[in-house]
Amino acid sequence: MVADEKGRRFSVKKENRNTPKNAKFMPLLHIAIRWSTAKKKTSHQTGLQFAILGIAAGIVALIVVLSVMNGFQRQYIDSLLETTSFHVRITPENSDIQTLSQFLRQTPLVRSVTPFVETSLLAEGAENRQNVVRVMWIKPQDLARDAGFCKTLHIPAPLAEKSLENGILLGSEAARLLGTYEGTKLILRGALVSPDEGIQQYEIDAPVSGLFRSGYYELDAGLAILSQEKITSLPTAPAPLVLGVKLKKSEQTDALVAALAHTEGIKSIESWRDYNRSFFSALRTEKIVMFLLVSIIFAVVAINIHYSMRRTIARKARDLAILSAFGTSQRSISTIFMLEGLIVGIAGAALGVGIGIPVAHNVDSIINGVISLLESVISLFYRMGIAKSIPDLRPFSPSVFYIDGIPSNVFASDIALISAFAIIFPAIAVYLAYRRFKNASPLEVLRSE
């Protein structure tokens, strides 16, 4: 039996190479737990508690920040995939496009196939207001078949088909910029390249038969949809026809691209990741930088644990010397401190994940609740004559922003990565703190006692 400086006793047996690993590990774990959860509070215990709270705070911050970023990105990506991007874009050769479209629709992975022509035109509205819009030429029946497209535009499929037959579907923000509304005429101007006559200008005028509001400014301010039948009035098509393919599951994109790589009648095929490469690279870089910035919290906590453990190890020099004198190897002693660091990391990770996930899922409700409380207090002050007005405290006021709330999307991979960092940092900090003392001679320590 060995007594430490607090009078606690531990049974320590001389290590034997033939001893099972479990028999070696459990006493070390018991010592680490006793040192970490002693009933009598010490500066070491207080430091560990603050370290656990610091790790938990860092995890909560990371989970909330990343989940909100994921929510905004996911909503925007879904809108792109359902409208202008599609999961796969296929450029067919000069063959039977109808046969290729029917073949793709019969593929088990495919949800919808929408043939379209895409180009940019100069739009002119009321009072000669002009703006460049992205025009998609789609057949009305094909648009009605694409339920995801209509849902993103917040237009019922039958109404979308009817509106496209009668005129132009225009984004609400584009209509505002052009000074147009339903029923007014919109003029579209563009240019064609003809092998015989060179560059030719053309003009199309049609009434605005419907307005859509997807919830994303870029789409609502720059997208117009015309019936593909109007292309027949032009000398030649303004751009090559493209088949926009949507899948039942977006992660099956690579499988479909590989399956269609050698299919006849396909000139080129492009996945949504390749089509939006620069955009998604920017999103990925933003997420990595944000993760590194918030991870500084873990680094600060690890530094505090490091210096706290150095003081603790110095105070426990007598205990460590006695353990060494009874045959405990330096590796086992270092394992005790590593386990103590892991205990701190696991406790902080468990607390942070337990708080962070519910907060991330309800971040919009929490913020709205706090704002409602503040508005109630300010309203009371206003009635009492203390406040002169009641300000709009909403973080995304419709007068300034184009969104209604804060979306969030929690990924299990993010939680696992954050928790791994929270557990590894304290363990490394404790190990580095012990390295300075592991070569100390037990005889010299006990002699000084």
N, C-alpha and C positions, 0 to 999 in steps of 0.2 A: 504494500500500500504506500502511495506517495501523497503527501499533503502539499497543496500549493500555498501561495501567500495569503489566501483568504480562508485557509483551514479546510478546504474541500479535499476529499481523498479520492484518488483514482488508483485502480489496480493496474499495474503495468507489468507485462511479462516480457522477458527477453525474446527478441524476434528470432524466429527459426525459419530457415528457408523452406522447410517442408510444411509450414503452417499454411492452411488454405487461405486464399486471398480474402474471402469474406470474413474470416476470423481476424485478419490483420486490419481490415477496413473499419469494422463496426466500433472497436474501441476508439479509433481516431475520430470517427464521426460523433461518437458520444462526447468526447472532450470538446470538439468544435461547437457542438450544440450547447454544452454547459457554459462555455466561455461567452457564447453569443447571447444566451438567455438567462444570465444570472439574475437572481431575485434582487440582490443588493445593487442599486444603481451606482455606476461609476462613470467617469468621463468617457471611458471606452464604450460603455453601453449607450450613453447619450449620443456619441458620435455615430455609432452604428444605426441608431434610430433615425437620426437626421439623414444619414446616407440612404436608408430605405425610403424615406419620404422624398428625398431628392430624385432618386431613381424613378419612383412612382410618378412624381410630377413630370419628369422628362418623358416618360412613356405616355402619360395622358396627353401631353402637348403634341407629341409626335403622332399619336393615333388620330387625334382630332384634326390636326393640320392636314395630314395625308388623306384622311377620309373625305374631308371637304374638297381637297384638290381632285381626288378620284371622282367625287360626285360631279363637279363641274366638267371635268374632262369626259366622263362617261356620257353625260347628257349631250355634250357638244358632239362627241364622236358618233353617238347613236343618230343624232340629227343629220350629220354628214352622210353616214352610211345609208340612211333611209331616203335621202334626197339626191344630192349631186354626186356622191362618191360611189355608192354601191359596194358590195363585198368584192366583186370581181367585175372588171370591165373587159369585154371581149370585142375586138374589131374583126368582123368577118370578112372573108374574101368575097369577090364578086360571084357569089353563088346563090343558092336558094336560101335566103335569110329565114323564111318562114319555116323551112325544114329544120334548120339549126336551132331556131327558137323552140320549136316543138320538142326536139331531142333534149335540150337543156331542161325544159319543164318536166320531163319525165325522169330526170336524174333524181335519185332519192335525197341527195343533199340539198337540192335547190328548192327555195321557197317561192321565188317569182323571177320572171325574166321580162325586162322592159326595154324594147328597142327605142332609141332616141338619137337625135342629132343635137349637138351642142355647139353654140357659138356665142360671141359677144356682139351686141348691137347697140347703136346709139338710139336711145328712146327720147321722144319729145312729147311733152304733155301740154298742159294749159299754160298760156302766156309765154310760150316758147321756152319753157323750162326743159333742160336736157340733162340726161344722166346715162352712163353706160350700164347696161344690165346684161346679166348672163341668161341667155335664152335657151330653154330646152324644148325641142320640138318632139312631142309625144302624141301618139294616137289616143283619143279619148278613152277607148275601151281598154287599152293597155294601162293607162293611168288608173282606171277604176279597178283593174285586177290587182294592182299593187296596193294592198291594204296598208302596209307600213308607210308608204309615201303619203297617202291621204291622211293617215292618222297624225303624222308629223306636221302636216299643214293645217291640221284641225278642220278638215273639210270632209263631210261624208262622201263615200265613193260615188253614189249616184249623182250628188250635186256637183262633184268635181268633173265627172264625165259630161254632164249637161253644160256646165260653165265653159269647159274647154271647146265644146262644139259650137258655142255661141260667140266666143271671143278669146280674150287673154286672161289667164290667171296671174295676178300680180301681187308681189309682196306689199304688205301694208306700209312699210317704211318707204319703199320705192314709190308708192302712190303718193305719199305725203311729200316726198322730194320733188315729184313731177307735178304736183297739184292736181292729181286726177282722183276720180272715185268711180264707183260702179256706174256703168252706162256712158261714161265719157270716152272719147276716141283717143287712142294712143298711136303714135306714128313711130315705126321702127325702121332705121336705116342701116344698111350694111354694104359690103362689097363682095363680089364673086370673082374668081379667077377662071376665065374660060380659055381653053386651048386655042380657039379660033379668034375670039374677039378681045382677049386680054382681060384686064380688070374692068369689071362692070359694077356700077352702083345699082342698088335696088331699094325699094321702099315698100313697106307693108303697113297698112293702117287697119286697125280693128278695135272694137269697143272693149273696154275693161269689163269682163263679165263676172269677175269674182276676185275678192281680196283674201289673202291668207296671212296668218300670223303664226309662225312656227315657234316664236319665243327666242330666236337668236337673230341678232341685228344683221349679221353678215348675209344671212339668207333672205330676210325680209326686205333688206335694202337693195339687193342686187340680183334677185331671181325673178324671171318671168317664164311662164309656160305657155306655149302655143301648140295648136293642133298640127300634127305632122302633115296633114292634108294640104296645108298652105304652101309646102315646099314644091308641090306640083306646078304652081304658078310661076316658079323661078326657072331660068334657063338651065341651071344645074344646082345640085345640092350645095348648101353653104359649107358643109363639113361632112366627113365620113360618118356613116351610121355606126352606132355603138350599141352593144347589148349589155344592159346593166343587170347583173345577176345578184340576187340576194339569197343567202343561205339560211337554213333553219338554225344553224349554230355558227357564229362568226369564227370560232377556232377551227372550223373545218375548211377554211379557205385554202390552205396549202395542199390539202388532200384533193380538192377539186382542181386546182391549178395543175397538179401533177397528173391527174387523170385525163385532163384535156390537152396536155402538152403536145401530143402527136395526133390530135383529132383533125381530120380533113375539114376544110372550109373555114378554119380559124387563122387569121393573119397574125394577130398578136393577142396576148392575154396578160392582164395586169391585176394584181391583187390590191386591196385597199391600203395595205401597208406601203406598197411601192408607190401608189398614186399619191398618197399624202405623206411621203417620206420626210420631207423637211418639217412639216407641221408636227408630226409625232416625235421626231427627234428633238424638237424644241420642248415639247411637253415632257419627254423623258429627262432631258437635261435639267429642266426646272424642278422636277420632282427630286432628282438626285441632289441638287444644290440645297433644296429646302431640307432634305433629310440630313445632310451634313451640317447645316447651320444649327438645326434644333438638337442634333446629337452632341453639340458642345456641352449641353447640360450633363450628359453622361461623363464627358471628360472632366468637367469641374468636380462632379461627385467622386470620380475615381481618384483625383488628386487629393481631395479631402480624406478619402479612405486611406490612401497611401501614407500620408503624414500621421493620421490617427493611429494606424497600425504600427508605424515605426515607434511611436511613444509607448504603445501597448506592449510591443515585443521587448522593448528595453525594460519595462517594469516587470515583465514575466521572465526575465533572464534566469532567475533562480529556478523557476518551474521547468524551463527548457533544459537547464543544466542537469537537474535531477533526472528528467526523462532520458537525457543522453547517457547519464551515468548508469542507468538501469538497462542500457542496451538498445534504446530506441534510436533508430537511424535518423540521420538528417533528412532523408527523403520522407520518412513518416511524419516528422515534425513539420516539414514544409507542407505536407498533405493536410495537416490539421488546419493550418492557416488558409490554404487554398479552399478547403471545405467551408471555413468561416466566411471567406469572400463569396463563395457560391451561395451560401445561405442568405447573405445580404442581398445578392443579386436576384435570387429566386423570390425572396419575400417582396422586394421592390417591384419585380416584374409582375407577380401575382396581384399585388395591390393596384399597380398601374393599369394592368389589363382589365381587372375587375371594375375599375372606375371609368377607364377610357372608352371601352366599347359602348356602354349605355349612353355616355355623354355624346359620343360620335353619332350614334343612331338618332339622338334627340337634340342635336345641337341647334336646329332651327327653332324648335319649341322652347328650348331653354333661353335662347336669346330673345325671342318674342315675349316670353314671360317676364324677363328682366326689364325689357323696354316698357311693357305694360305697367309694371310696378313703378318705374321712373315717371312715366306719363301720368299715373294716378297722383303721385306726390307733387309733380309740377302743377297738375290741375288743381290740387288743393291749395297750393301756394297762390295760383292765379285767382281763385275765388276769394282768398284772403287779401288779395291786393299786393302780395309780395312779388310775384312774377308778372311781367307785363304781357307775355304771350305764351302759348303752348307750342313749342317747336315740334317738328316732325323728326322723331328719334329713330325711325326705322333705318337699319343699316343699308337696305336696298330700296330706297324710296322710288316709286314709279316716275317721279319727276326728274330723277337723275339717272337711275339704272334701268336696265332692260330685263331684269329678272325679278321674280316674285319672292323667292326664298333661298335658303342655303341648302343645297343638296349634299348628301354624304353617301359614301359607298366604302364599307370596310372590307378589305381583302385579307384573307387568312395569311397569305404570304407576307404582307406587310407586318402583321402582328407577330409572326414567327421571327422575322428579321429584327424587329425592334426588341423583342424579348431576348434574342440571342445576344445582341449588343449589351443589353442591360445586365445580363448574367456574366458575360465574359470580361467586361471592363473592371468590375470590382475584384474578380479573381486575379486578373493580371496585376492590379494595383497592390493587392495583398502579397502576391509572390515577389514583386519587386521590393516591397518593404522588408520582407524576410531575408532577402539575399544578403543584406548588409550584416546580418547576425549569424548566418548559418555556419560560418567558419570559426565562431567563437569557441574557445576551449572550455569545456565544462569545469575542469580543474581550476582555471583562473577565475571563473565566475563564482564557484563555491568558496574559493579562498578569500575573495573580496567580501563575501557574506560574513 
